[in-house]
Amino acid sequence: MMPSARFADLEGASVLITGGGSGIGAALTEGFARQGAKVAFIDIADGPSLALADRIEKELGRRPLYLKTDIRDVEALRASAARAAEAHGDVTVLVNNAALDDRHAVEDVTVEFWDNNQAVNLRPHFFSAQAVAPGMKRAGGGSIINFTSTSFLINHPDMPAYTAAKAGIVGLTKGLAGKLGADDIRVNAIAPGWVITERQKQLWVTEQALAAHVAKQCIKQVMQPEDVVGTVLFLASDASRMLTAQMLIVDGGFL
């Protein structure tokens, strides 16, 4: 269920979301569109991205701008950020959501695998922020929201390159917050717990594993992509005007 809260300052805001075509990202694209924001989203998969844009346009009468981009290509990422600004005005909300949580054994990791993993899971967070920061300064401020994960906090054993990137995002968040705060640009991180997307269902969810995880949560409900949206909207809005350099954990109380 999408959050019921409305944030008046998000209506008409120029929002850019990476990985916005599926999973949590798709819920974010829809959530901002329902706030009346002008949404552009980056993804690499045409099928789900175009279907999402079609559905939102049909339901809300406004179409999010889909920007097909391989976020490992920094120049392409910069170009897409520029296209979002050209279409909707200077980006004032950036959500760095894109990630790839492939499992991998320590003994199997090569230099090439490591570098590709960081090129998806950490490097784009910096360069997308770099791309939109000048526009945020012109606009008088903005909000950057970086997705990390609780995986590095629970010592997840099956994806060390991924957890290294997710821990790095927290450091990046704090460094950018310190640098950009003088221009009224807030930078925060959100750390979701186990959110059951279609990808999770296809690859890793078993009835037993999910039940055991939910049993450790304070709130005994399965987390859905929509459960993360409200926190991101709050961080994007002026309701969190003095909140920066923070990591908010949204995990149903697992930790």
C-alpha positions in Angstrom: 0.0 0.0 0.0 1.3 3.4 -0.9 1.7 5.9 2.0 -1.3 8.1 2.6 0.7 11.2 3.6 1.0 14.1 1.2 4.0 16.4 1.0 2.9 19.6 -0.6 6.5 20.7 -1.6 7.0 17.5 -3.7 4.2 18.5 -6.1 6.0 19.7 -9.2 9.4 18.8 -7.9 12.0 17.5 -10.3 12.9 14.0 -9.1 15.5 11.6 -10.5 15.5 7.9 -9.4 18.1 5.3 -10.4 17.0 1.8 -10.8 13.4 3.1 -10.9 11.9 0.5 -13.2 11.4 -2.5 -11.0 11.4 -3.6 -7.4 11.7 -0.9 -4.7 12.6 1.6 -7.5 9.3 1.1 -9.3 7.4 1.7 -6.0 9.5 4.9 -5.6 8.7 6.1 -9.1 5.0 5.5 -8.5 5.1 7.1 -5.0 6.7 10.3 -6.2 4.4 10.4 -9.2 1.4 10.1 -6.8 2.8 13.2 -5.0 2.5 15.1 -8.2 6.3 15.2 -8.7 7.9 15.3 -12.2 9.7 12.0 -12.1 12.5 10.8 -14.3 13.9 7.3 -13.7 17.0 5.5 -14.9 17.0 1.8 -15.6 18.5 -0.6 -18.1 15.5 -3.0 -18.7 13.0 -1.7 -21.3 10.2 -4.2 -20.6 9.3 -3.5 -17.0 10.3 0.2 -17.3 8.0 0.9 -20.2 5.2 -1.1 -18.6 5.6 0.9 -15.4 5.5 4.3 -17.3 2.4 3.1 -19.3 0.6 2.1 -16.1 1.4 5.3 -14.2 0.4 7.4 -17.2 -2.9 5.5 -17.4 -3.7 5.8 -13.7 -2.4 9.3 -12.9 -2.5 11.1 -16.3 1.2 11.9 -16.0 4.0 9.9 -17.5 7.4 9.5 -15.8 10.4 9.9 -18.0 12.2 6.6 -18.6 15.9 7.1 -19.3 17.6 3.8 -20.4 21.0 3.9 -18.9 23.8 1.6 -18.0 24.9 3.2 -14.7 28.3 1.6 -15.0 28.9 4.1 -17.8 29.5 7.4 -16.0 29.2 9.6 -19.1 25.9 8.0 -19.9 24.8 8.5 -16.3 25.7 12.2 -16.6 23.9 12.5 -19.9 20.7 11.0 -18.4 20.9 13.4 -15.4 21.1 16.3 -17.9 18.1 15.0 -19.8 16.1 14.8 -16.6 16.9 18.4 -15.9 16.1 19.5 -19.4 12.7 17.8 -19.2 11.7 18.8 -15.7 14.0 21.6 -14.5 16.9 21.3 -12.2 16.7 18.0 -10.2 16.0 18.8 -6.6 15.5 15.2 -5.4 17.9 12.4 -6.3 17.3 8.9 -5.1 20.2 6.5 -5.7 18.4 3.2 -5.5 20.0 1.1 -8.2 21.8 -2.0 -7.0 22.7 -5.6 -7.9 22.7 -8.0 -5.0 24.2 -11.1 -6.7 25.4 -13.7 -4.2 29.1 -14.7 -4.5 31.6 -16.8 -2.7 34.8 -15.3 -1.4 37.0 -17.8 -3.4 35.2 -17.0 -6.6 35.6 -13.2 -6.7 37.9 -12.0 -9.4 39.2 -8.4 -9.9 36.8 -8.0 -12.8 33.8 -9.2 -10.7 34.8 -6.9 -7.8 35.2 -3.8 -10.1 31.9 -4.5 -11.9 30.1 -4.9 -8.5 31.4 -1.6 -7.2 30.6 0.1 -10.6 27.0 -0.8 -10.0 26.6 -0.6 -6.2 28.8 2.3 -5.1 30.4 4.4 -7.9 27.1 5.7 -9.5 25.9 7.1 -6.2 28.8 9.6 -6.2 28.7 10.5 -9.9 24.9 11.0 -10.0 25.2 13.3 -7.0 28.0 15.1 -8.7 25.8 15.6 -11.8 22.8 17.1 -10.0 24.6 19.1 -7.3 25.1 22.3 -9.5 21.4 22.3 -10.3 20.4 21.8 -6.7 22.6 24.8 -5.8 20.9 26.9 -8.4 17.5 25.8 -7.1 18.4 26.8 -3.6 18.8 23.3 -2.2 17.8 19.7 -2.6 17.8 16.2 -1.1 19.9 13.3 -2.0 18.8 9.9 -0.7 21.2 7.0 -1.0 20.1 3.4 -0.6 22.3 1.3 1.5 21.2 -2.0 3.1 21.1 -3.7 6.5 23.0 -6.5 4.9 26.4 -5.1 6.0 25.0 -4.7 9.6 23.9 -8.3 9.9 27.2 -9.8 8.7 25.5 -11.3 5.6 27.9 -14.0 4.5 27.1 -14.5 0.8 27.9 -11.2 -0.9 31.0 -9.5 0.5 31.6 -7.2 -2.5 28.0 -6.0 -2.2 28.1 -5.4 1.6 31.4 -3.5 1.2 29.7 -1.2 -1.3 26.7 -0.8 1.0 28.9 0.2 3.9 30.8 2.6 1.6 27.5 4.3 0.8 27.2 5.4 4.4 30.6 7.0 4.3 29.8 8.6 1.0 26.6 10.0 2.4 28.3 11.6 5.4 31.0 13.1 3.3 28.6 14.5 0.8 26.4 15.8 3.5 29.3 17.6 5.1 30.3 19.2 1.8 26.9 20.1 0.3 25.1 21.2 3.4 26.3 24.8 3.1 24.2 24.9 -0.1 21.2 23.5 1.7 21.6 20.1 0.0 20.7 17.4 2.4 22.2 13.9 2.0 20.8 10.9 3.8 20.9 7.1 3.5 18.1 4.6 3.9 18.9 1.0 4.9 16.0 -1.4 4.1 15.8 -4.8 5.6 14.6 -7.8 3.6 12.1 -6.3 1.1 10.3 -9.0 -0.9 10.5 -7.9 -4.5 9.9 -10.2 -7.5 13.6 -10.6 -7.8 13.9 -11.8 -4.2 11.0 -14.2 -4.8 12.5 -15.7 -7.9 16.0 -16.1 -6.5 16.2 -16.4 -2.8 12.9 -16.5 -0.9 11.8 -19.8 0.6 8.9 -20.1 2.9 11.1 -21.3 5.8 13.7 -18.5 5.4 11.1 -15.8 5.1 9.1 -17.1 8.2 12.3 -17.2 10.2 13.3 -13.6 9.2 9.8 -12.2 9.9 9.8 -13.9 13.3 12.9 -11.8 14.3 11.2 -8.5 13.3 9.3 -6.5 15.8 6.5 -6.0 13.3 5.5 -9.5 12.1 4.7 -8.6 8.6 6.5 -9.3 5.3 8.1 -6.1 4.0 6.9 -5.0 0.6 8.5 -2.4 -1.7 5.8 0.1 -0.9 6.9 0.0 2.8 10.0 2.0 2.0 8.3 4.7 0.0 7.0 6.8 2.9 10.5 7.2 4.5 12.0 8.3 1.2 9.2 10.8 0.6 9.8 12.2 4.1 13.6 12.5 3.4 12.8 14.2 0.1 10.4 16.8 1.6 10.9 19.9 3.7 9.4 17.9 6.6 13.0 16.7 7.1 14.6 20.1 6.6 17.3 19.8 9.3 17.9 16.1 8.9 21.1 15.2 7.1 24.1 12.9 7.3 21.9 10.2 8.7 21.1 6.5 8.0 17.5 5.5 8.6 16.9 1.8 9.0 13.6 0.5 7.7 13.5 -3.2 8.6 10.4 -3.9 10.7 12.6 -3.8 13.8 14.8 -6.8 12.8 17.9 -5.1 14.2 
